[in-house]
Amino acid sequence: MKQLFTLAALCTVFFCFSQTNRIDSLTVTLAYQKQDSAKVDTSVLLVKALYYAESYKTALLYIDQTESLAKQLNYKKGIADVHYYKALIYATKNDYYNALDGFSKSKNYYIELGDTLGVAKVNNSVGLIEIKRGNYTKGLEHSLSAIAVFEDNNLRQELSTAYNSLAEAYFNTNQFDKSLEYNLKALNVREGLRDNAAIISSYKNIAQLYSQRREHRKAIEYYEKLMQLMSSSKADTLKSDVLPRIGYEYLQYKNYEKAADYLVEALKYNRRANNDEGLIRALNAIGELNLVQGNVQLARTQVNEAYNIAIKIDDKNQLLTNYRLQKEIDSTKGSYQNAFFWQGKYFDLKTELEHETIAKLPENTEQIKSEPQVVINTNPPATPDDVIVKRNQDKTNQDNLVSYVLAALLIIAVAAIVFLLFKNDKKRTPLTAEVTDQNTTIERDQLRLKNKAYAERIENLEEVNKVKDRLFSIVSHDLKDSISSIKAFIDLIKEGNISPEEFQNLIPELSENADNAMELLFNLLNWSKSQMQNIEPKPEIFNIQEVFHNKMSLVEQKVEQKGIRLVDESHRDFIYADKNMTEIVIQNLITNAVKFTKRGDVITVSNNDHNGKSLICVEDTGVGISKENINKLFQKENFTTNGTNNEKGTGLGLTICKELVELNKGRIWVESKIGIGTKFYVELPKMDPK
């Protein structure tokens, strides 16, 4: 291994030395040449050498001089080349606008000259830029068009970058088999070039792709090659990333001894380097290893540490793994309620990740304007499928054309009718005009009255819709939570994490969750049905204590998770109000209390007589509300703050609560002190006020 490092260092020194000699040699040659096209060619070679030596400032100086001379001589090949290298330098600085502009100009000259190799180089460079910007489809098109030319001319350096960029683009568009194919091609070329840095990159990409395909033996093979090739100068950076990965592969391959060796080393490296990304990966993997080997408590400690880091750095992929491990640990310990909770979190995050867009568009997507281009066709002959697609496109274009013609004819016809009516209107006799004017006055008065009535109805309907929208937003959010919980519970069973006997014991709990969801849906549908024509409460006499008990059962899981105590001081008492509306109010007040309390806090629900009415109170010892925010709570403009566990809200709950309470001849208010707690009071009638 030591000899390999020495050889790599000598190769690097020799390469730098040879590059410097070449630059010096070209500089001397250039100084003694005449002002002709040969001097332009030599200058282009010098610019190329300076570009690969990363001497960009010097290269740009020679580019300006070379471009000026090439234009004086009208030497188009030289002009094309300097535009190409200038664009390459702009691309290294992430100045994509000027880079694409330069590539466009150089491509025009290459096309005019019939230089297919020049066009291919430009296409590949544009492809690299588009892939880097996130425009993977466009990047694939450009790079693929260049590959055949590079292969025919055996341009290995260009093939190395082209294959690698294609592999990246295919990976980011979820075409993993194609990505693996081009990563292997890139590796083959890079091994021929003896480009160790590029080979290391290819080994890592290939290993990760084999891991994704669950071909763990192949992934291990390439990770081991990578470990052998890593230079000492990059050991800490690369090892902190690679060690947990190779340990994970041995774990999946069920070689637990090797997995333990690599993962213990991975923890040391990443703790020493303060590398959170590598540390969370190592902790998740070693936690899974301990879980497999029966060390459940140690696994719990490691997985919990990984969870905290994942939350801190917002690593969603490792957080997804962590949720799965938390669920498996709780299932192993028989804590099925907690396992159910983690399964729900896992399901939600997995859905979120599946819907995320992988290929993001860049901010600057301006098209670079260029002169008309003569296209050199480097694509293979059209296949029968291509011909069919082309015919379909032609047919679509024809259909669109017909649609446009019909639309134009319709517009002309309408215009003609309007013209004729206007013309006839001018020919009215004075008597006709007078009668018409009288009729118009009457119609105008009638129309004004109708408009006023319509305006009142529209205003009423708009208010109805606003309330309905807010109500549906709140209730549907709670309904989604209940159904997601049931789905997560079913997934827990489907994945075999509990036995049939355990499932039988948990059937009552599952049934209760389903009942809660059904009741919530029933309330929503009943309320919406009764309000289709107008928002009018349908009061009845009912026991308020039953409402408390039903709504408290919906938050039991959240209360347990947050370590809160829920105290029931309610008593049997009857009120006269719309039951569905009252249930919505009580549920929102209890949910809010849970949201703004933390571990050790207490939530108390109660009801008492007050001046012949029922006084309902939902009290908590949570964070409290400032005076400034209390004034915003019941306004029609949405106001919301995050809960103690960063829970999100709609900002609609208290607004709709106020409206529903007032519709039932009641009132609602709040008393609160920061750091002490909050009391929400609702006063409702106990009998029909009439």
NORTAKA-V65427 format. One record per residue. RES is the residue in one letter. SS is DSSP state (helix for helix, strand for strand, loop for the rest). PSI is psi in radians with two decimals (none if undefined). OMEGA is omega in radians with two decimals (* if undefined). Layout:
RES & SS & PSI & OMEGA
RES & SS & PSI & OMEGA
This chain:
M & loop & -0.71 & -3.14
K & helix & -0.69 & 3.12
Q & helix & -0.64 & 3.13
L & helix & -0.76 & 3.10
F & helix & -0.74 & -3.13
T & helix & -0.76 & 3.14
L & helix & -0.74 & 3.13
A & helix & -0.71 & 3.13
A & helix & -0.73 & 3.12
L & helix & -0.69 & 3.12
C & helix & -0.72 & -3.14
T & helix & -0.79 & 3.13
V & helix & -0.75 & -3.13
F & helix & -0.72 & 3.13
F & helix & -0.82 & 3.14
C & helix & -0.69 & -3.13
F & helix & -0.76 & -3.12
S & helix & -0.65 & 3.09
Q & helix & -0.78 & 3.13
T & helix & -0.76 & 3.12
N & helix & -0.72 & -3.11
R & helix & -0.75 & 3.12
I & helix & -0.78 & 3.13
D & helix & -0.76 & -3.11
S & helix & -0.76 & -3.14
L & helix & -0.63 & 3.13
T & helix & -0.74 & 3.12
V & helix & -0.78 & 3.14
T & helix & -0.77 & -3.10
L & helix & -0.61 & -3.07
A & helix & -0.49 & -3.06
Y & loop & 0.07 & -3.12
Q & loop & 2.69 & 3.07
K & loop & 2.87 & -3.14
Q & loop & 1.25 & -3.13
D & loop & -3.05 & -3.07
S & helix & -0.50 & 3.11
A & helix & -0.66 & 3.11
K & helix & -0.65 & 3.08
V & helix & -0.76 & -3.14
D & helix & -0.75 & 3.13
T & helix & -0.73 & 3.14
S & helix & -0.66 & 3.09
V & helix & -0.72 & 3.09
L & helix & -0.67 & 3.11
L & helix & -0.74 & 3.09
V & helix & -0.75 & 3.12
K & helix & -0.79 & 3.14
A & helix & -0.74 & 3.12
L & helix & -0.64 & 3.12
Y & helix & -0.85 & -3.13
Y & helix & -0.39 & 3.05
A & loop & 0.01 & 3.12
E & loop & 0.45 & 3.05
S & loop & 1.25 & -2.95
Y & helix & -0.67 & -3.13
K & helix & -0.81 & 3.11
T & helix & -0.72 & 3.14
A & helix & -0.74 & -3.13
L & helix & -0.59 & 3.08
L & helix & -0.82 & 3.12
Y & helix & -0.58 & 3.12
I & helix & -0.79 & -3.14
D & helix & -0.78 & -3.14
Q & helix & -0.74 & -3.10
T & helix & -0.72 & 3.13
E & helix & -0.72 & 3.13
S & helix & -0.77 & -3.14
L & helix & -0.75 & -3.12
A & helix & -0.67 & 3.11
K & helix & -0.65 & 3.08
Q & helix & -0.69 & -3.11
L & helix & -0.11 & -3.03
N & loop & 0.72 & -3.10
Y & loop & 1.64 & -2.97
K & helix & -0.59 & 3.11
K & helix & -0.74 & 3.12
G & helix & -0.72 & 3.12
I & helix & -0.76 & 3.14
A & helix & -0.76 & -3.09
D & helix & -0.74 & -3.11
V & helix & -0.62 & 3.05
H & helix & -0.68 & -3.12
Y & helix & -0.85 & -3.10
Y & helix & -0.56 & 3.05
K & helix & -0.72 & 3.11
A & helix & -0.69 & 3.11
L & helix & -0.72 & -3.13
I & helix & -0.73 & 3.08
Y & helix & -0.67 & -3.13
A & helix & -0.66 & 3.12
T & helix & -0.44 & 3.14
K & loop & 0.11 & -3.12
N & loop & 0.41 & 3.04
D & loop & 1.35 & -2.96
Y & helix & -0.56 & -3.11
Y & helix & -0.91 & 3.14
N & helix & -0.56 & 3.11
A & helix & -0.85 & -3.13
L & helix & -0.59 & 3.08
D & helix & -0.80 & 3.12
G & helix & -0.74 & 3.14
F & helix & -0.68 & 3.12
S & helix & -0.76 & 3.13
K & helix & -0.78 & -3.12
S & helix & -0.64 & -3.14
K & helix & -0.67 & 3.10
N & helix & -0.75 & 3.13
Y & helix & -0.74 & 3.14
Y & helix & -0.70 & 3.11
I & helix & -0.77 & 3.13
E & helix & -0.62 & -3.14
L & helix & -0.19 & -3.08
G & loop & 0.48 & -3.08
D & loop & 1.59 & -3.10
T & helix & -0.58 & 3.12
L & helix & -0.73 & 3.10
G & helix & -0.76 & 3.11
V & helix & -0.72 & -3.13
A & helix & -0.73 & 3.12
K & helix & -0.74 & 3.12
V & helix & -0.82 & -3.13
N & helix & -0.74 & -3.14
N & helix & -0.73 & -3.14
S & helix & -0.72 & 3.08
V & helix & -0.70 & 3.09
G & helix & -0.74 & 3.11
L & helix & -0.73 & 3.13
I & helix & -0.82 & -3.11
E & helix & -0.67 & 3.12
I & helix & -0.72 & 3.13
K & helix & -0.60 & 3.14
R & helix & -0.22 & -3.13
G & loop & 0.01 & 3.09
N & loop & 1.31 & -2.95
Y & helix & -0.69 & -3.12
T & helix & -0.82 & 3.12
K & helix & -0.69 & 3.12
G & helix & -0.71 & 3.10
L & helix & -0.77 & -3.12
E & helix & -0.81 & -3.10
H & helix & -0.80 & -3.09
S & helix & -0.69 & 3.13
L & helix & -0.61 & -3.13
S & helix & -0.34 & -3.10
A & helix & -0.39 & -2.99
I & helix & -0.85 & -3.06
A & helix & -0.71 & -3.14
V & helix & -0.74 & 3.12
F & helix & -0.72 & -3.13
E & helix & -0.71 & 3.13
D & helix & -0.61 & -3.10
N & helix & 0.06 & 3.12
N & loop & 0.78 & 3.12
L & loop & 1.57 & -2.96
R & helix & -0.67 & 3.13
Q & helix & -0.77 & 3.11
E & helix & -0.67 & 3.11
L & helix & -0.65 & 3.13
S & helix & -0.86 & -3.13
T & helix & -0.65 & -3.12
A & helix & -0.83 & 3.12
Y & helix & -0.73 & -3.10
N & helix & -0.72 & 3.14
S & helix & -0.65 & 3.08
L & helix & -0.72 & 3.12
A & helix & -0.72 & 3.13
E & helix & -0.76 & -3.12
A & helix & -0.75 & 3.12
Y & helix & -0.66 & 3.13
F & helix & -0.77 & -3.07
N & helix & -0.10 & 3.02
T & loop & 0.35 & 3.05
N & loop & 0.37 & 3.06
Q & loop & 1.29 & -2.93
F & helix & -0.58 & 3.10
D & helix & -0.75 & 3.10
K & helix & -0.64 & 3.10
S & helix & -0.76 & 3.11
L & helix & -0.73 & 3.14
E & helix & -0.82 & -3.09
Y & helix & -0.46 & 3.01
N & helix & -0.68 & 3.10
L & helix & -0.67 & 3.08
K & helix & -0.75 & 3.11
A & helix & -0.73 & 3.13
L & helix & -0.75 & -3.14
N & helix & -0.76 & 3.12
V & helix & -0.74 & -3.09
R & helix & -0.61 & 3.06
E & helix & -0.62 & 3.07
G & helix & -0.60 & 3.11
L & helix & -0.21 & -3.08
R & loop & 0.69 & 3.12
D & loop & 1.61 & -3.01
N & helix & -0.73 & -3.12
A & helix & -0.73 & 3.13
A & helix & -0.64 & 3.12
I & helix & -0.75 & 3.11
I & helix & -0.78 & 3.12
S & helix & -0.74 & 3.14
S & helix & -0.75 & 3.11
Y & helix & -0.79 & -3.10
K & helix & -0.78 & 3.14
N & helix & -0.77 & -3.10
I & helix & -0.73 & 3.14
A & helix & -0.75 & -3.14
Q & helix & -0.64 & 3.13
L & helix & -0.71 & 3.07
Y & helix & -0.63 & 3.10
S & helix & -0.74 & 3.14
Q & helix & -0.58 & 3.10
R & loop & 0.00 & -3.12
R & loop & 0.46 & 3.00
E & loop & 1.35 & -2.94
H & helix & -0.57 & 3.12
R & helix & -0.76 & 3.12
K & helix & -0.67 & 3.10
A & helix & -0.76 & 3.11
I & helix & -0.73 & -3.13
E & helix & -0.80 & -3.09
Y & helix & -0.56 & 3.04
Y & helix & -0.68 & 3.11
E & helix & -0.71 & 3.07
K & helix & -0.69 & 3.13
L & helix & -0.75 & 3.12
M & helix & -0.66 & -3.14
Q & helix & -0.54 & -3.01
L & helix & -0.30 & -3.06
M & loop & 2.30 & 3.12
S & loop & 2.74 & -3.08
S & helix & -0.54 & -3.12
S & helix & -0.40 & -3.12
K & helix & 0.16 & -2.99
A & helix & -0.86 & -3.07
D & helix & -0.77 & -3.10
T & helix & -0.85 & -3.09
L & helix & -0.71 & -3.08
K & helix & -0.64 & 3.14
S & helix & -0.48 & 3.12
D & helix & -0.71 & -3.01
V & helix & -0.67 & -3.07
L & helix & -0.85 & 3.11
P & helix & -0.50 & 3.13
R & helix & -0.80 & -3.12
I & helix & -0.58 & 3.06
G & helix & -0.71 & 3.11
Y & helix & -0.70 & 3.14
E & helix & -0.74 & 3.09
Y & helix & -0.60 & 3.09
L & helix & -0.80 & 3.12
Q & helix & -0.48 & 3.12
Y & loop & -0.03 & 3.10
K & loop & 0.43 & 2.99
N & loop & 1.43 & -2.96
Y & helix & -0.53 & 3.14
E & helix & -0.84 & 3.11
K & helix & -0.72 & 3.14
A & helix & -0.78 & -3.14
A & helix & -0.75 & -3.13
D & helix & -0.88 & -3.08
Y & helix & -0.69 & -3.07
L & helix & -0.62 & 3.06
V & helix & -0.75 & 3.10
E & helix & -0.65 & 3.13
A & helix & -0.71 & 3.10
L & helix & -0.74 & 3.14
K & helix & -0.87 & -3.10
Y & helix & -0.80 & -3.05
N & helix & -0.56 & 3.05
R & helix & -0.71 & -3.14
R & helix & -0.65 & -3.10
A & helix & -0.04 & -3.07
N & loop & 0.73 & -3.10
N & loop & 1.72 & -3.08
D & helix & -0.66 & -3.11
E & helix & -0.80 & 3.13
G & helix & -0.60 & -3.09
L & helix & -0.76 & -3.14
I & helix & -0.65 & 3.11
R & helix & -0.73 & -3.14
A & helix & -0.74 & -3.12
L & helix & -0.74 & 3.09
N & helix & -0.77 & -3.09
A & helix & -0.78 & -3.12
I & helix & -0.51 & 3.03
G & helix & -0.73 & 3.10
E & helix & -0.68 & 3.11
L & helix & -0.81 & 3.14
N & helix & -0.61 & 3.10
L & helix & -0.76 & 3.12
V & helix & -0.64 & -3.09
Q & loop & 0.07 & 3.05
G & loop & 0.07 & 3.11
N & loop & 1.24 & -2.95
V & helix & -0.75 & -3.10
Q & helix & -0.74 & 3.10
L & helix & -0.69 & 3.10
A & helix & -0.73 & 3.12
R & helix & -0.79 & -3.14
T & helix & -0.80 & -3.09
Q & helix & -0.71 & -3.13
V & helix & -0.63 & 3.09
N & helix & -0.69 & 3.09
E & helix & -0.74 & 3.11
A & helix & -0.66 & 3.13
Y & helix & -0.79 & -3.13
N & helix & -0.70 & 3.13
I & helix & -0.73 & -3.13
A & helix & -0.70 & 3.09
I & helix & -0.72 & -3.08
K & helix & -0.78 & -3.06
I & helix & 0.01 & 3.10
D & loop & 0.85 & 3.07
D & loop & 1.65 & -2.99
K & helix & -0.61 & -3.12
N & helix & -0.76 & 3.10
Q & helix & -0.51 & 3.07
L & helix & -0.63 & 3.08
L & helix & -0.80 & 3.08
T & helix & -0.71 & -3.11
N & helix & -0.73 & 3.09
Y & helix & -0.74 & 3.13
R & helix & -0.75 & -3.13
L & helix & -0.70 & 3.10
Q & helix & -0.73 & 3.14
K & helix & -0.77 & -3.10
E & helix & -0.65 & 3.12
I & helix & -0.81 & 3.14
D & helix & -0.62 & 3.08
S & helix & -0.73 & 3.14
T & helix & -0.65 & -3.12
K & helix & -0.06 & 3.14
G & loop & 0.18 & 3.11
S & loop & 1.31 & -2.98
Y & helix & -0.51 & 3.10
Q & helix & -0.75 & 3.10
N & helix & -0.69 & 3.11
A & helix & -0.69 & 3.08
F & helix & -0.74 & 3.12
F & helix & -0.83 & -3.11
W & helix & -0.62 & 3.10
Q & helix & -0.66 & 3.08
G & helix & -0.75 & 3.10
K & helix & -0.74 & 3.13
Y & helix & -0.79 & -3.12
F & helix & -0.78 & -3.12
D & helix & -0.79 & -3.11
L & helix & -0.65 & 3.11
K & helix & -0.74 & 3.10
T & helix & -0.73 & 3.14
E & helix & -0.79 & -3.11
L & helix & -0.63 & 3.13
E & helix & -0.48 & -3.10
H & helix & -0.08 & 3.13
E & loop & 2.46 & 3.09
T & loop & 2.21 & -3.11
I & loop & -0.85 & -3.10
A & loop & 1.76 & -3.12
K & loop & 2.42 & 3.12
L & loop & 2.51 & 3.13
P & loop & 2.90 & 3.11
E & loop & -0.73 & -3.09
N & loop & 1.76 & -3.13
T & loop & 0.45 & 3.14
E & loop & 2.45 & 3.08
Q & loop & 2.37 & 3.10
I & loop & 2.12 & -3.13
K & loop & 2.37 & 3.13
S & loop & 2.95 & 3.12
E & loop & 2.76 & 3.11
P & loop & 2.44 & -3.05
Q & loop & 2.52 & 2.99
V & loop & 2.04 & -3.02
V & loop & 2.24 & 3.01
I & loop & 2.05 & -3.05
N & loop & 1.84 & 3.09
T & loop & 0.15 & -3.12
N & loop & 2.71 & 3.09
P & loop & 2.83 & 3.13
P & loop & 2.65 & -3.11
A & loop & 2.41 & 3.07
T & loop & 2.93 & 3.08
P & helix & -0.65 & 3.11
D & helix & -0.70 & 3.12
D & helix & -0.71 & -3.13
V & helix & -0.73 & 3.14
I & helix & -0.78 & 3.12
V & helix & -0.76 & -3.13
K & helix & -0.76 & 3.13
R & helix & -0.74 & 3.13
N & helix & -0.70 & 3.11
Q & helix & -0.75 & 3.12
D & helix & -0.75 & 3.14
K & helix & -0.73 & 3.11
T & helix & -0.74 & 3.13
N & helix & -0.71 & 3.11
Q & helix & -0.76 & 3.12
D & helix & -0.74 & 3.11
N & helix & -0.70 & -3.13
L & helix & -0.76 & 3.11
V & helix & -0.73 & 3.14
S & helix & -0.75 & -3.13
Y & helix & -0.73 & -3.13
V & helix & -0.79 & 3.13
L & helix & -0.71 & 3.12
A & helix & -0.71 & 3.14
A & helix & -0.74 & 3.12
L & helix & -0.68 & 3.13
L & helix & -0.75 & 3.13
I & helix & -0.75 & 3.13
I & helix & -0.72 & -3.13
A & helix & -0.77 & 3.12
V & helix & -0.73 & 3.14
A & helix & -0.69 & 3.13
A & helix & -0.73 & 3.14
I & helix & -0.78 & 3.12
V & helix & -0.74 & -3.14
F & helix & -0.77 & -3.13
L & helix & -0.73 & 3.12
L & helix & -0.75 & 3.13
F & helix & -0.69 & -3.13
K & helix & -0.77 & 3.13
N & helix & -0.60 & -3.14
D & helix & -0.61 & -3.12
K & helix & -0.39 & -3.08
K & loop & 0.11 & -3.10
R & loop & 2.54 & 3.08
T & loop & 2.82 & 3.12
P & helix & -0.71 & -3.13
L & helix & -0.80 & 3.13
T & helix & -0.71 & -3.12
A & helix & -0.71 & -3.11
E & helix & -0.84 & 3.12
V & helix & -0.75 & -3.12
T & helix & -0.70 & -3.14
D & helix & -0.71 & 3.11
Q & helix & -0.79 & 3.11
N & helix & -0.66 & -3.12
T & helix & -0.69 & 3.14
T & helix & -0.80 & 3.13
I & helix & -0.81 & -3.12
E & helix & -0.64 & -3.11
R & helix & -0.73 & 3.13
D & helix & -0.77 & 3.12
Q & helix & -0.69 & -3.12
L & helix & -0.66 & -3.14
R & helix & -0.74 & 3.12
L & helix & -0.74 & 3.12
K & helix & -0.75 & -3.12
N & helix & -0.68 & 3.13
K & helix & -0.76 & 3.12
A & helix & -0.75 & 3.12
Y & helix & -0.71 & -3.12
A & helix & -0.72 & 3.13
E & helix & -0.73 & 3.12
R & helix & -0.74 & -3.14
I & helix & -0.76 & 3.14
E & helix & -0.74 & 3.13
N & helix & -0.75 & 3.14
L & helix & -0.68 & 3.11
E & helix & -0.72 & 3.12
E & helix & -0.71 & 3.09
V & helix & -0.82 & -3.11
N & helix & -0.64 & 3.12
K & helix & -0.81 & -3.14
V & helix & -0.76 & 3.13
K & helix & -0.76 & -3.14
D & helix & -0.78 & 3.14
R & helix & -0.75 & -3.12
L & helix & -0.83 & -3.13
F & helix & -0.63 & 3.13
S & helix & -0.77 & -3.11
I & helix & -0.94 & -3.03
V & helix & -0.71 & -3.12
S & helix & -0.54 & 3.09
H & helix & -0.80 & 3.11
D & helix & -0.67 & 3.12
L & helix & -0.72 & 3.11
K & helix & -0.72 & 3.13
D & helix & -0.78 & -3.11
S & helix & -0.80 & -3.10
I & helix & -0.67 & 3.09
S & helix & -0.67 & 3.12
S & helix & -0.76 & 3.12
I & helix & -0.76 & 3.13
K & helix & -0.76 & -3.14
A & helix & -0.68 & 3.12
F & helix & -0.73 & 3.13
I & helix & -0.71 & 3.10
D & helix & -0.65 & 3.11
L & helix & -0.71 & 3.11
I & helix & -0.77 & -3.08
K & helix & -0.64 & -3.10
E & loop & 0.04 & 3.02
G & loop & 0.43 & -3.11
N & loop & -0.15 & 3.02
I & loop & 2.63 & -3.10
S & loop & 2.87 & 3.09
P & helix & -0.64 & 3.14
E & helix & -0.76 & 3.11
E & helix & -0.63 & 3.12
F & helix & -0.72 & 3.12
Q & helix & -0.67 & 3.14
N & helix & -0.45 & -3.06
L & helix & -0.04 & -3.14
I & helix & -0.75 & 3.13
P & helix & -0.69 & 3.14
E & helix & -0.74 & 3.11
L & helix & -0.71 & 3.13
S & helix & -0.68 & 3.13
E & helix & -0.73 & 3.10
N & helix & -0.73 & 3.13
A & helix & -0.70 & 3.11
D & helix & -0.72 & 3.14
N & helix & -0.76 & 3.13
A & helix & -0.72 & -3.14
M & helix & -0.70 & -3.13
E & helix & -0.72 & 3.13
L & helix & -0.79 & 3.11
L & helix & -0.71 & 3.13
F & helix & -0.77 & 3.11
N & helix & -0.76 & -3.12
L & helix & -0.83 & -3.11
L & helix & -0.73 & 3.12
N & helix & -0.79 & -3.11
W & helix & -0.79 & -3.11
S & helix & -0.66 & 3.13
K & helix & -0.75 & -3.10
S & helix & -0.32 & -3.07
Q & loop & 0.20 & -3.08
M & loop & -0.55 & -3.11
Q & loop & -0.62 & -3.12
N & loop & 2.70 & 3.10
I & loop & 1.61 & 3.11
E & loop & 2.19 & 3.11
P & loop & 2.65 & 3.06
K & loop & 1.48 & -3.02
P & loop & 2.64 & 3.06
E & strand & 2.90 & 3.08
I & strand & 2.21 & 3.14
F & strand & 2.85 & -3.11
N & strand & 2.02 & -3.11
I & helix & -0.48 & -3.14
Q & helix & -0.64 & 3.11
E & helix & -0.68 & 3.10
V & helix & -0.78 & 3.10
F & helix & -0.87 & -3.08
H & helix & -0.75 & 3.14
N & helix & -0.78 & -3.07
K & helix & -0.54 & 3.09
M & helix & -0.57 & -3.14
S & helix & -0.46 & -3.12
L & helix & -0.41 & -3.07
V & loop & 0.13 & -3.08
E & helix & -0.75 & -3.11
Q & helix & -0.78 & 3.14
K & helix & -0.68 & 3.12
V & helix & -0.76 & 3.13
E & helix & -0.74 & -3.13
Q & helix & -0.67 & -3.10
K & helix & -0.08 & 3.13
G & loop & 0.69 & -3.11
I & loop & 2.63 & 3.05
R & strand & 2.29 & 3.14
L & strand & 1.99 & -3.06
V & strand & 2.28 & -3.12
D & strand & 1.87 & 3.09
E & strand & 0.36 & -3.14
S & loop & 2.80 & 3.06
H & loop & 2.83 & -3.10
R & loop & 2.12 & 3.13
D & loop & 2.67 & -3.05
F & strand & 2.43 & 3.06
I & strand & 2.86 & -3.11
Y & strand & 1.77 & -3.10
A & strand & 3.03 & 3.04
D & loop & 2.03 & -3.02
K & helix & -0.75 & -3.13
N & helix & -0.76 & 3.13
M & helix & -0.73 & -3.13
T & helix & -0.71 & 3.12
E & helix & -0.71 & 3.13
I & helix & -0.73 & 3.14
V & helix & -0.87 & -3.11
I & helix & -0.75 & -3.13
Q & helix & -0.73 & -3.14
N & helix & -0.70 & -3.14
L & helix & -0.72 & 3.13
I & helix & -0.75 & 3.13
T & helix & -0.71 & 3.10
N & helix & -0.72 & 3.13
A & helix & -0.75 & 3.10
V & helix & -0.70 & -3.09
K & helix & -0.65 & -3.03
F & loop & 0.45 & 3.01
T & loop & 2.83 & -3.11
K & loop & 3.13 & -3.08
R & loop & 2.30 & 3.12
G & loop & -0.23 & 3.14
D & loop & 2.88 & -3.09
V & strand & 2.38 & 3.03
I & strand & 2.25 & -3.11
T & strand & 2.29 & 3.06
V & strand & 2.45 & -3.10
S & strand & 2.88 & 3.04
N & strand & 2.45 & -3.10
N & strand & 2.84 & 3.02
D & strand & 2.45 & 3.11
H & strand & 1.82 & 3.13
N & loop & 0.75 & 3.10
G & loop & 0.13 & 3.10
K & strand & 2.93 & 3.12
S & strand & 2.17 & 3.13
L & strand & 1.92 & -3.12
I & strand & 2.40 & 3.14
C & strand & 2.26 & 2.99
V & strand & 1.92 & -3.01
E & strand & 2.47 & 3.06
D & strand & 2.76 & 3.08
T & loop & 0.65 & -3.05
G & loop & -2.60 & -2.97
V & loop & -0.36 & -3.13
G & loop & 3.01 & -3.09
I & loop & 2.36 & 3.11
S & loop & 2.76 & 3.12
K & helix & -0.68 & -3.13
E & helix & -0.73 & -3.11
N & helix & -0.48 & 3.10
I & helix & -0.67 & -3.14
N & loop & -0.30 & -3.11
K & loop & -0.20 & -2.93
L & loop & -0.79 & -2.99
F & loop & 0.29 & 3.13
Q & loop & 2.80 & -3.14
K & loop & -0.41 & 3.06
E & loop & 2.36 & -3.08
N & loop & 2.33 & 3.06
F & loop & 2.24 & -3.13
T & loop & 2.65 & 3.01
T & loop & 2.75 & -3.14
N & loop & 2.61 & 3.13
G & loop & -3.07 & -3.08
T & loop & -0.41 & 3.04
N & loop & 0.49 & 3.13
N & loop & 0.47 & 3.10
E & loop & 2.44 & 3.13
K & loop & 2.69 & 3.09
G & loop & 2.93 & 3.14
T & loop & -0.34 & -3.07
G & loop & 0.16 & -3.06
L & loop & -0.32 & -2.96
G & helix & -0.97 & -3.07
L & helix & -0.54 & 3.10
T & helix & -0.84 & -3.13
I & helix & -0.55 & 3.08
C & helix & -0.80 & -3.13
K & helix & -0.79 & -3.12
E & helix & -0.74 & -3.12
L & helix & -0.68 & 3.12
V & helix & -0.79 & -3.12
E & helix & -0.57 & 3.06
L & helix & -0.45 & -3.14
N & loop & 0.44 & 3.06
K & loop & 0.58 & 3.14
G & loop & -3.01 & 3.07
R & strand & 2.76 & -3.11
I & strand & 2.46 & 3.09
W & strand & 3.02 & -3.06
V & strand & 2.54 & 2.98
E & strand & 2.31 & -3.06
S & strand & 2.64 & 3.02
K & strand & 2.36 & -3.14
I & loop & 2.28 & 3.08
G & loop & -0.14 & -3.12
I & loop & -0.77 & 3.11
G & strand & -3.04 & -3.02
T & strand & 2.51 & 3.03
K & strand & 2.14 & 3.02
F & strand & 2.22 & 3.14
Y & strand & 2.41 & 3.03
V & strand & 2.18 & 3.11
E & strand & 2.15 & -3.11
L & strand & 2.63 & 3.14
P & strand & 2.65 & 3.11
K & loop & -0.15 & 3.11
M & loop & 2.94 & 3.13
D & loop & 2.08 & -3.13
P & loop & -0.40 & 3.14
K & loop & none & *
